[in-house]
């Protein structure tokens, strides 16, 4: 059924999990195997939906239980709110949750990636694009011994701290599944997986619905805002699509134009965030925006395809502004067009440095700012997690700020701080107040895309009730937000406080769609065609080249989409649609059957996005 936050487990133990009574306002979808499996390698290639309050999953679950004492479940859950994070979970008898959130160097919502887990009597290990990310091998693994069905679903959790705040304006949303495969566990005698200990049994490419293998669910469960409907499981164009809809427009259809969710202004930038992926031509059309009192100088659709940055003359913080939008289209086949919306601009209130945050408490402590939850209206805050306050009489060694180190933020996935582009130092304040043994809590910390604290075991380093600080220097921020990610390996991460100092400012922001080492080049020749006067390129009328770079220490491939559009924003043809490793690629394009005119070619590779114009003459 998917992961339930641990704070709600005691409630759920007392209630029935599944219900045949349907009548909720929102409709989701679930596909599950008829057969149950014990041990094996379970693998999927899919693209989950983006958006606050939702998730798309792939998991196994023992559904024939009489009580939570028989609970067996293994999850891959990708929350719509995160652009660089996946969650891996086991749930064992008693509904005991063992999970880990993990930073990944790609946006899961922008393309298809392959995820897998291996379930054996000794361990459960999770993989992304062929690389092992996380492994559990504790005593609880032995209790994962009951046969489980393979399941995929898309739904809306009621738990805002975990999933984010739900807004129905983002509907509809879709999770796309390309294929699923299963390999049995055959230690010492297999043909795939770790040490070839697994034997491939079957693969479903979802070209059609195989009713002998799968069931479409029609139930709901506690903590879920949706009913699962069979009609929201759709097979189309070689994909299985799970649809998240309202109760009126079910199935794989999008009749709703993009909706502007929020607008923020700071310095020379107005940032607009929409409910869905936008058509790039209409999103970057100056005529579709108006802000009284400001001149729009540049427009950029960012790599998430849902956020637009308007470069304007200086914002006067003593004034109020509203953005008027008109004519912006989404990327659905229907090309739904926004017919008009007006929304006020939230003016940012820049932070002062050094910035000192009491991450474990909701009150100002000494000169530390109080912790808060992240949302578009605030300058800093955490995502997921909860505060824990230890007794005031716990003396903390190595500090005179006992109260700071006795309050902690537990199980946070992200901490985000809006900062001017520049270079920073960050001091993390920690204290272990719970576990008096080494190996009981292990976690790591990323800042931006760099691992800065590797598998920290506070007790083994500092002991119990002892302040432990880690300072990290020379952290560049190019996009106005410092992203701190916390990966929990054993138990949950913790954070007592943050001190952020500004080392320098004014570093050049990376332009929208420009990621170091990635490049989309101008096609050659251009203009092209029989009337261009240019010699035709061998193998086609024109050639498009692009470069992909490798992330340090990563062998991951990128989902690459090179698409040709006409001036109306309609797809003319898919030039590339595959996974590719780092390198330089050239694509020859034949213009046969294309009319003369202006075209645009758009490259999406992981989180990199860029568009260029070409001219065809006849």
Secondary structure, DSSP 8 states (H G I E B T S, - for coil): -----GGGHHHHTTS-SEE-----SEEEEEEEEEEEE-SEEEEEEEE---STT-EEEEEEE----SSGGG--EEEEEEETT-SSEEEEEEEETTTEEEEEEEE-SS-TTSS-EEEEEEE-SS-EEEEETTEEEEEE-SGGGGG--S-EEEEEEEE-BS-HHHH----GGG--EEEEEEEEEEEEE-TTS-SBSGGG-EEEEEEE--SS--TTTEEE---EETTBSEEE-GGGEEEETTEEEEEEEESSS-SS-------EEEEEEETTEEEEEESS-B-HHHHT-GGGEEETT--EEEEEE-TTSSEEEEEES---TTS--EEEE-S-BBSSTT--B---EEEE-EE-----SSEEEETT-SS-BTTBEE--B--TT-SEEEES-EEEE--TT---BT-S-HHHHHEEEES-SEEEEE--SEEEEEEEEEE--S--STTS-EEEEEETTEEEEEEE-HHHHH-TTBEEEEEEEEEEESSSEEEEEEEEEES--EE-EEEEEEEEE------TT--TT-EE---BSSSBSTTS-S---TTSSEEEEEEE---TT----EEEEEEEEETTS-EEEEEEEEEE-SEEEEEEE--TT--SEEEEEEEEETTEEEEEEEEE--
